[in-house]
Amino acid sequence: MECSFLSLVAKDLLSRYDDTIADFRFVFPNSRTRIFFLDELTRLLSRPLWQPHFCSVDDLFCSISGLQHAERLVSVVELYKCYSNYHKEDFSSFYFWGEMLLSDFDSNDKHLIDAEALFTNLNDLKTIDARLSYLTSEQIAIIKRFWSSFVDKAALSNEKREFLNIWQTLYSIYCEFGKALSGKGLAYTGQMQRRAVEIIRDGGGLDSNGTHYVVVGFNALAETEKELFKYLKRNFEVDFYWDYDPYFRDDVHQEAGLFVRENLSLFPVPEGFDPGDNFRKSKNITAVAAASNSLQCKYVGSVLKHLADRGSALDKRTAIVLADENLLVPLLYSLPDKVEKSNITMGYPLRQSLAYSFTDRLLNLQKRVRRSSEGAVSFYHSDVTGILTHPFMLSAQAADADTLYKKVISNGRIYVEGSLLKEYGGLIDNIFTPCDTPAELTAYICRILSSLDESIVIDVADEADRRQAMLQREYFVRIIETLGRLHRSLSGCGVEIDNVTYSTLIRRLLQSQSVPFEGEPLEGLQIMGVLETRNLDFDNVIILSMNDDMFPGTRSASSSFIPHNLRFAYGMPTREYQEGVYAYYFYRLISRAQRVEMVYCSSSDDGSTGEQSRFIYQLDYESPHKVTHRELSVDVTMAQGSEVQIEKDEMVMARLSEYLSGGKRRLSPSSFNVLLECPMKFYLHYVAGIARREEISEEIDTPMFGTILHDAMQTLYTPFIGIHNPSAAIAAITPKEIDAAIEDAVRKNLLGGVSGVTAAEFTGQVQMSCEAVHKYIKNNILPYDAAQCGFTISLLEQPVSAEFEFECGGKPLSVRFGGKMDRMDILDGGMLKIIDYKSGANHLEFKGLADLFSDMPEKWSGAVVQTMLYSLMVSRMQKAGKVVGDDVCPALYYVKQMHQTNYCDLLKDLLQGVRVERYSDYREELEDYIAQRLAQLFDATIPFRQREDATNVCPSCEYRHICNR
């Protein structure tokens, strides 16, 4: 870069005015322009000079109008009070569209639109020509077309009626709102600017004290700003400097020059000043399509490393521009070590901080607090556990938080009693205190955050830790200040809201906040948003999220109550206006750059449309530059890395030995199933003990569904144990009895055994699941059993176990199988029928035992293996005289299919084409296969390996991230 725009301005001023510029008053569009201008000015000076005076456009408008800026929240509240005089709506419903209406009023005033004409119903088409004679014929035609659809009131849709109902009151609301604010000496930005223009037109203005103004680097001017600059031009010495390039200044079709051409006409630059023909100079321009947002950030790291390796200093001459500020955090993690200093101008989004997430959890906790008729307080389980596991709790009161978490989990209650949470004191006691009003909620959050703030240690040796601690403290301060300001604003305006609405407002305000980073703006790599790039020039420019929906994007023009055609007709900003603004930002930014990297997300499922920006297309087809296109993709197919395996060392063998006779563990049918499915999964779960963290569920998942079904059936059938042929009694079971059994099962398994909770108090998901269980019992299981004869229910939910001997390396070993059998019937003739309830899909069929025990079975059915193992245990108990019977018959009750007329509960061996009626027919072969698998399990030379076929089991396995599958 030969010379930046701000350097050219400084040179021109010094050449014309020398050190008298110290008395000038400079007007810049933002503070960053001021900082960089001073830097350029300092470089050019050969002797000390008093710093010139600086002000903003808002400062000038404020001085002329005599009004002060009203906080946006105060403005919305005052607007609500005026709106309520015409329409009844609660504040929570009004707030968000009230912000939109405030923006419309603001835009209306900034562009000096006749509010009475705009907000008046002009469906009397004859009056339009007379009332809007100051508009062009094209504008009047557009307005007529719009209001013509409202002429026939009887044919209006409900939406149009509602629109018209509000529209007809907007002018009155607008006037009352303006008076309410100005009566307090306040104004929103547009109102202040309009009032200043009115004063100027009436002959007022700024003190004429010979001030020389310098206006630098503006682009899209509102009508009020044009009037202000005209006033300065008439009454003061003033120089205007615009940054433009002939490429977009001279081409009337180039949207980037939309405002430049008018600005130069109204406010010419000083004679001889020329920003230069920079855009057409040679540049290295690259457009990069990245498969994801994270890949965009990683690419930046590689570009910076490449620049550093080539000897380029990663300083203020290099800028990373984020069209999407959500990429700031992942970008920071992607910066290479070669970046020694960086300056982040956009601030860290508060909503991405731990302080915000903790505040959000506190709000959720208070939102769902319950009070019983006796006044007892309880809190929703996920809110409680979410707070107890938050990093702040793990550092502030870790031991108590962990103990309480385990107690809450073991309690198993959906709602946790407040008394359980009040035993620990300190921060925990403060947190689990209910709040009834916004005032209490404000004090509650501020008290907790202040307590956390006091625990932060700032005086630490490590600089990174110190900065992190300072940043954390700044988050707390920002949240506390925001809550205080919100509460004072609402209290001062006399608007009463509930805690739910108040919580929504808190989130809304906090989500828009950012906390500035420490850093020197003139040093290091520059990381900024699009707006911060105004008037700044860089050698290297890297733009992220260069997607069309981000740059230029869809911005404020779409968030308006004023229809697009009326906005266009009255000269208010439209989508085309916004596109012109961002086109200028883009082309001006890259004009003096030597290297430009434009990176966009090519995926349509990563918060983007996947479409590159129109500006990239324009560079391709309209500019003199050749754009190099690259694609960054990732291999979305599963990587076939080296096999994961675990050797059986002494520690592993010691854990396995616990399953042997005399050990403390039993091998259940379900765990043996896991061994057959995947030895690695067996190791991770049963040997290494890596289990998913236990959680409380308010819904009934598949395992819980089966548990409730089993317990309900146990309750219903327990009275019939030992009764021969209970078919008639089963048929007589009533729906009310079924419901009672299901409710008891839910209370026992889902609510921690709490009494007094009826089905009506269950969550919607639980009620739906209960209805499904009821249907399966009433329509499937009971009719099926009632149609049987010649059986006696012998055992329900009965623990069973048996020793199993096998050889491993020539050494005799024995394991103990054990589990809880769902049900055992004794059939006439002495056959013992082992029944296993299943709530999933029907898997009664198998292709012989050899297939079940192979590494890649054609017809896998864990249910068949499981019921066969129960049959094995009962058979051995029968031989030992612990149960009396002839033989064993394994059976599966697939409760979803039992209503089918051809349903049979017996296993089906497809290899032999027969139903399995007697376990003894398979006993010898089954025991051989089991012995082989157990021998492999206890063989220290055979490591635990992944299953060969990853297709069926791995996608739903909770350990797939460990195996890289």
Secondary structure, 3 states (H helix, E strand, C coil): CCCCHHHHHHHHHHHHHHHHHHHCEEECCCHHHHHHHHHHHHHHCCCCCCCCEEECHHHHHHHHHCCEECCHHHHHHHHHHHHCCCCCCCHHHHHHHHHHHHHHHHHHHHCCCCHHHHCCCCCCHHHHHHHCCCCCHHHHHHHHHHHHCCCCHHHCCHHHHHHHHHHHHHHHHHHHHHHHHHCCCEECHHHHHHHHHHHHHCCCCCCCCCCEEEEECCCCCCHHHHHHHHHHHHHCEEEEECCCCHHHHCCCCCHHHCCHHHHHHHCCCCCCCCCCCCCCCCCEEEEEEECCHHHHHHHHHHHHHHHHHCCCCCCCCEEEEECCHHHHHHHHHHCCCCCCCEEECCCEEHHHCHHHHHHHHHHHHHHCCEECCCCCEEEEHHHHHHHHCCHHHHHHCHHHHHHHHHHHHHHCCCEEEHHHHCCCCHHHHHHCCCCCCHHHHHHHHHHHHHHHHHCCCCCCCCHHHHHHHHHHHHHHHHHHHHHHHHHHHHHHHCCCCCHHHHHHHHHHHHHCCEECCCCCCCCCEEEEECHHHCCCCCCEEEEECCECHHHHHCCHHHCCCCCHHHHHHHCCCCHHHHHHHHHHHHHHHHHCCCEEEEEEECCCCCCCCCCECHHHHHHHHCCCCCEEEEEECCCCCCCCCCCCEECCCHHHHHHHHHHECCCCCCECHHHHHHHHHCHHHHHHHHHCCCCCCCCCCCCCCHHHHHHHHHHHHHHHHHHHCCCECCHHHHHCCCHHHHHHHHHHHHHHHCCCCCCCCCHHHCCHHHHHHHHHHHHHHHHHHHHHHHCCCCEEEEEEEEEEEEEEEEEECCEEEEEEEEEEEEEEEEECCCCEEEEEEECCCCCCEECHHHHHCCCCCCCCCHHHHHHHHHHHHHHHHHHCCCCCCCCEEEEEEECCCCCCCCCCCECEECCCCEECCCHHHCHHHHHHHHHHHHHHHCCCCCCEECCCCCCCCHHHCCCHHHHCC
